[in-house]
Amino acid sequence: MNNLENNEQILRGKRIKYIRENELHMNKTQLAKEIGVSSQFLGLVEEGRGNLVYRSIKKLRDISGHSADYILYGLDDNAINKTKQLLNNYNDEEIEKAISILKDIAIFIKN
């Protein structure tokens, strides 16, 4: 594993620990049981020395309300949630028209 991957793994572990302690208010044993791993393995993940499998990430996503992008990479999921809320006010046709307009704007800006 190279330094970049190692740093990402450490940061991911810190995010998971933060979510567990500060948002879910769970101990390692409680969260480990919820996501289907041992508390010892969850400890390794939080220390940046292990990775969760897809199934466990999906369960953590469902429990925490965070996107997998946030859990894995630290990408801001507030923008995703706000966008989903805004898009609920429009039908598919209106959304497709807006996307087309955004594409035209992007092309205009590039040129």
N, C-alpha and C positions, 0 to 999 in steps of 0.2 A: 504494500500500500504506500503510495507516495504521500508527501507532506500535505498537499491540498486535500486529498481524500481523508487523511487522518484528522486534519483540522475540521473538516465538515462533519465527520463522525463525532468528534468531541462536542461541537456546537449542537448537533442533533441531540445528543445525550443530555446536554444542559437544557435544551428546550423541553424535552420530555420530562425531565425532573421538575422544571418550573411548572409545567402544566399539572403534573401530579400533585405537587406540594401547594401551589398558590391558587390554582383554579379548581381542581377536583378535590383538594383537601383529603387526599388518600395517602396511606402509607404504601410502601413497596409491595407488601403482601396483598393488599386490597386491589391495587391496580394490576398487578401481575395476574391475579386470578381472573379479573375482568377481561384481560386481553389474551389470556391463554398461554402465559409463560411462567416460569418459576421466578420467585422474588430474587434469587441469586442472579439469574440471567438478566432480569430487569436492572439490577444493580450494575452489571457489566455494561449494559446499554447506556445507562445514565453516566457512567464513567468514560464513555467513548471507546469502549473496548468490545462492543458487539453491536449487531444490527437486528432490528425486528424484521420478521417476514411479513409479506403482504397482508395475510389474515390478521395479524396483530396490529399492524398499522391501521387497517380498516376499522378494527374494533376501537382503537384509540381515537380515531377520527370521529366515529359515531358517538363515543362517550364524551369527548371534549368539545365537539362542535367546530373544531379547527379543520381546515383543509389538509389533505395529505401534502400539498405543496408547502404549507407552513411547517408541518411536523418534520418533513424530510429536509427542506431547503431553507426554511425561515422566510419564505415569501409572504408578504403581507396579505392575509386573507380577509382583512376588512374591506378592501377594494372589491374582492369577489362577492362578499356578502351584500355590500351596498349595491353593486351592479345587479345582482339577482333581485333584490327588492325593487329597484327601479324598473327592471324589465317586466316585472309582474303587472305593471300598469299598462302594458302594451300587448297587442296581439302579434302573431307571427308576421303578418304582412307589414305592419309598421316597423317591426324590428329589422326585417330584411331591407326595407327602404332606407332605414337609418344606417345600416351597415354599408349599403351601396354608396350613400353620401359620404361616409367616413373614408371609404376607399378612394373616392374622387378627390377629397381634400388631401389625402396622403400623397396621391399622384401629383396634385397641384403643388404641394409643398416641395416635393423632390425635384420638380422641374423648375 
